[in-house]
Structures are given as structure tokens and as C-alpha cells.
Amino acid sequence: MATTLLRTTRTTRTTRTTTTTPSHLLSLLSLLPRLTLLSPSTSTSSPSYVRVSTTTPPPWNRIGSVLEGLRGWLALPPIVWAVPKSKTSHSKKSMRSAGKGLKQRTNLVGCPSCGLPKPSHMICHECHVAFRKEIHAEAKMLRKG
């Protein structure tokens, strides 16, 4: 909430204290009801603070501050505003990847034991399945054994 602090001294002189606040916060704070701090009628040796609320200003007085706040938001980098309006549909995704296709594999060779095609430097699938069956059969015999 935006508040103004007024400090009173023995000579009933008032001074306004200020703080640094970002401009977009100031514009948002200006939309809130204003609070004013007034000094008491009695003077004392130490400074005193009193908070008194006043009426809210008419809305046409706030338009300028709202526009200032919008200018602050529009000053953001364009990447912040680059947000898609809706999710990309399945058909649009497939149209985008239609011309890409699959790359041809050039490292296929024939398996030396069974003759089926396989990638070089890898064991062929059929030989791998046969090898696993053999290992499991041996392990089963050792457990029974």
C-alpha cells in the first residue's frame, strides 16, 4: 500500500521521506487507495508519525499512472512476449516433419554366423537370443545339479 510519511519536529516543520521503488510498482501502487500521514496538533521534542486515510481519487486521475505501468511492461525484451497462443496440433507437427524422413544406415553388414543383416560392431539379434537361451539353460542345470 502506498503511504507517505510526514515527520514533525518541534517547529512543526514537515519533511517527506522517499524510498526507491521500481516504476511498474509505483504505477500499481497508485491504483490502491491513498493514505496520508499528518502531523499531530501538539508539538513534542521527538518526531512522531500519525496515519490518516483520505478518500480515493477519481478513476480518471489514475489513467496516467496505468499508462506509465504499461510502458514499463512493454519495455521488456521481445522474447518475454513470444508466447504461443495455443498448442500445436498433431497435423501441423506432422506437416513440419514431412520432408525430413529417415537417414539411410550405411554401416550394415551380414552376420558371420547366421548371415542376417546387422550393424557393424554389434551382435546380431538372433545370435544374441540363442546365446542367452544357452546361458540360461546352463545356469538351470547348475542349480539342479
N, C-alpha and C positions, 0 to 999 in steps of 0.2 A: 504494500500500500504506500502511496506517495505521501510523504509527510514533510512539512517544513518546520525546522526547528528555529525558534527565536529565543535569543538569550537576553535576559535583562540584567542590568547591573544597577548599582546604587543611583546612578544618574539617569536611570530609565532610558538608556540608550539601547537600541536593538541592533543586533548584527545577525546576518543569515549565515548558517553553516552550509557548506556544499560538499557533496561527495561525487566521485566519478562513477557514472553509470553508462553502460552501452546505450547507443541511440535507440535501438529497437526495443530495449526495456523501458526507456523513458516514454516512448510512444504508447506502449502497452499500459504503463502505469498511469498515463494521463487519462485513460478511459475509466479508471476507477474513481470513486468519489474522493474529493479533495479534503484533506484535513489540514487545518491551520493551527499553529501553536501561537498563542498570545501570552503576553506577559501579565502577571497579576498586578492589581492596582497598588498593592503595598510594596515598598522597596525594602530590600534586605541587602546585607553585605555580601552574601554569596549568590551566585547566579541560580535562578530557578526556571523550571520549564513547566508549562501548562499546555494541555492539549484540548483544543476546542474544535468541534466539527462544524463545517459550514454546509450550505446546500450544494448539490451537484450542479455544475454549469450546464447550460443547454447543449443538446447534442450537436448543433451546428458549429459550436466552438471547438468540438473535438475532431472535426473532419481534417483539419490541417495536420494534427498530430498523427492521425491514422495514415494519411498520405506519406508522412515522413517515415513511419514504420514500414510501409510498403516499399518505399525507396531503399530502405536498408535491406529488406529481404531480396529485392531484385538485384542488389549489388553482389549477391552470392555468385560463385562460379557456375557456368552453364551446366557442368556435369551434375550438379545437385538437382537441377530442374529436369534432367533427362531420365524420366521415369516412364516405363511403358504403361499405356492406358489399359491394356487387357492382356491376358495370357495368350501366347502364340498358339494357334490351333495346330492340330496334328497334320492337316493337309498342307498348311503353309510350311511346316518343318520339312515334310517330305519333298515339297517342291524345291526348297532351298538346297537339299542334298541330292536332287535327282541326277545331276550331271557328274557327281563325284565318282561313283562306282567303287569297285574293289580293285586293289592293286594286284597285279599278277605276281605269283610266287615263282621265283627263278631258282630257288635252292632245293628243288625236289629231285630226289634220286630213288632208285629202286633198292629195296631191302635185299641184302646179300643172302639171307636165309630163306625168305618166303617169296620175294620178288614183288611185293606190293609197294606202291609209291609212299615215300616218307620224306620229311625234311631232313637234310643232311645234318650230321652231328646229333641225331636223336634216334631213339629206339622206335621201331615200328609198333603200332598199336597191337596188332595180332601177336607179335612176338612177346610183347610185354604181358599180355593177358596169359599166354601159355607159360611164361616164366613164373608169374605169380601163382598160377594153379599148381605148378610143380613145387614151389616153395611151401605152399600151404599143405600140400599132401605130405611132404617130408616132415613138417612140424607136427602134423596129426599123428604120424607113425611114431615119432619120438615120444609124444605124450602117452600113447598107448603102451609103448614099448617095454 
